[in-house]
Amino acid sequence: MKIKVQNIDGKALKGAGADIELSDDVFGIEPRADILHRVVTWQLENRRGTARPTRERSDVARTGKKFGKQKGGGTARHGDRAAPIFIGGGKAHGARKREFEQSLNKKIRALGLKMALSSKAKDGLVVVDTLALAEAKTKVLKSHLANAGFSGKVLVIDGEQVDAGFRKAAGNLPGINVMPAMGANVYDILNHDTLVLTKAAVEKLEARFNG
């Protein structure tokens, strides 16, 4: 499929390079909600840290020697300082260690990313020539984005690395997130209203699947 290429300020390019041909194998797949749901769930679950356990009675390093007489001490009879009622003892019915990491087939993960890109290609995809700014200032970039008509949450993906000037200028703009092509993922793509790709990003993404 062909799509118009524009500058970051919304002005269309003219002449050679005004259009770019997007691979139908990457940007022309019919999205499936079940595949996208599986990949997003896999991503979010793997972001969760391990739930730390508490030390129970068997995990505490305390003496098991009987510390008092069986009778006549005026206190309850105990034979183990690791009992939960003592300071430094194990916790009764404490939290157990929980691992949330999931595994997902690489083919499903790749298919999910293609479907996420394809969903944006239908509505919400913008391809720009480059992110280079003549003046790398937040005020200037904000004006460019307003002229381009970007609204809501915008995800900007560059090629090998994000242009340093653009990253710096976008740092204080709410709702504008940037990342290199290597970091492209299903959750972030679907979680933004507009996806902005540079020509370099398109090449990297297509090479990622063709390679």
N, C-alpha and C positions, 0 to 999 in steps of 0.2 A: 504494500500500500504506500501511496505517496502522501507526504505531509509537508506543509509550508514551513520553512525555516525563518525565524525572525531574530531580531536583536533583543537584548535583555530589556530594552525600553519599549518593546512592542512593535517597532517598525519592521516591516517585512523586508527581507533581502531581495536584491534585484540581480538579474543576470545569472551567471553560473553559480550553482550552489543554493539557489532560491528554494529548491525542493530537495527532499531526501527520501530515498526509497527504504521503507522499513520492511524487514523480513516478516513474511506471514507466519513463519514457523515460531517466531518469538512474540510478535505483536498482533497476530491475527487469529489467535486461538479462542474458541468459545469458552468463557469462564464457567467453572462448575463450583457451586457453593460448597459442596462436600469436600472437594480437594482444598479449596482455600481455607475452610474451617480447620481441616487437619493440620495444615502447615502453620496457621496462626496459633493454634493450640500448642503445637510442638514448640514454637518459638517462645511463647509466653511461659510455658512450663519450665523450659530450660533456662530462663532468666532467673527463676526463683533460686535462692540460696538454700543450702541444706538446713533443715530444722535441727538445731542443736539439742542433744539429749541432756537430761539431768543425771547426776550420779545417784544410783539407787544403792541399796544396802550392800549389795555384792561388789559395787564399784569403789566403795570408800576404803581407804587404807587406814583402818583403825585396829587396835588390838582386839583379839577375841578372848583374851584372858578374863576370867571372872574377877571383878575388881572389888567386890565386897562379900561379906558373909551372907549366907543364905537366909539367916534369921538374926534378929536382934539389932539390925542397923537402923530401923525406923523408916526405911524406904522400901520401895518395890524391889523385887529380886531381879537382877539383870546379869547377863553373862557376856554381853557384847556391846561395846561402845559405838558400833556402827548402826545401832537401832535409830530409827527416825526421830525418836523423842529427844535425842541428845544433840547438843550443838556440835556441828561437824559430822553428824551422822548422815546416812543416806536418806534421800527423799522418798517418801512413800508414794507409790503410783505416779512417779515423775514422767515428764515428757520423754517420748522415745524419739530416736533419730529417724528422720524422714528424708528420703531422697526423691526429688521431683523430676529428675532428668528422664527424658523420653528419647526413644530412637525412632527415626523415620527414614524410610528408603530414600536414597539420593534421587532416584527418578521422580518420586512424588514431590520432593522439595524443589527440583528443577521445574517440574510441570506447574507447581503452584506459583513460582515466580513468573513464568511465562504468562500464566492466566492473569496474574495481577497486572502485569504490563499491558496485556491485551485489553483488560477492563478499562484502564486509563486511556488507551489508544482510541477507544470508542467515545469517551467523554472525559476530558480533564488532562490530556497530554499536550505539552508544548515543547517544541524543539528549538533551541537557540544555537546560534553560531558559536559563541564563546561567552564566558563569564567575565572576561577581562574588562575592567572599568578604567576610563581615562582618569577618574578621580575616585579613589577608594574611600569614600566617606558614606556613613550611614544615611545622611540626609539626601545625598545624591541617589543612592540605591533605592531608597524609599520612594523618591519621585519617579524613578524608572519603573518600578513595580506598579505604581499607581497608574502610570501611562499605559502600561501593558494590560491593565485590567485584572491583575491577579487579586483574588480575594480569598478570605478564609486561610486555611493552613496550606502552605506551599512547601513541597519537598524538591530540592534542587540537587541533581546528581551530575557530577562532572566525570572526567575520564580517570586517568591514573591517580591524579591528585586534584583536590579542589583548589581553584585559583586563590592564592593567598590574600589578594586584595579583596576579592568578593567575600571570602570567609570572614575577614575582619569587619567589612562593612555590614554584613548580615548578622553579626554576632549580637547586636542589640535590638534587632527587629523581632517582635513577638510573632510566632506562627511561621517563621521562615527557618527551615532546617536544611542543612547541606551535608553531603557525604560523597565520597568517591564511588565509582561504579562497583568496586569490589564489595562495598557495604550494602548494596541494594538488597532489600529483603521484602517479603510479602506484607508483613505487618505495617511497616512504615509507609509503604506505597499506598496501601488501602486506607491508612489512617490520615491521609492528607487529601484535601480537596483538589489540588492541582499538582501534577507531576511535571517538572521541568527537566529535560535532558539536554545536554550539550551534544554536538555531533560526535565528540570523542566518547561520551558516555554510551551513545547508541552503538558505536563500533565495539567498545569493550563488552557491552552486554551481549551483542550478537556473537562475538568471538568466544565468549564464555560458554555458550551452548554449542556452538559449532566445533569448538576445540575438544 
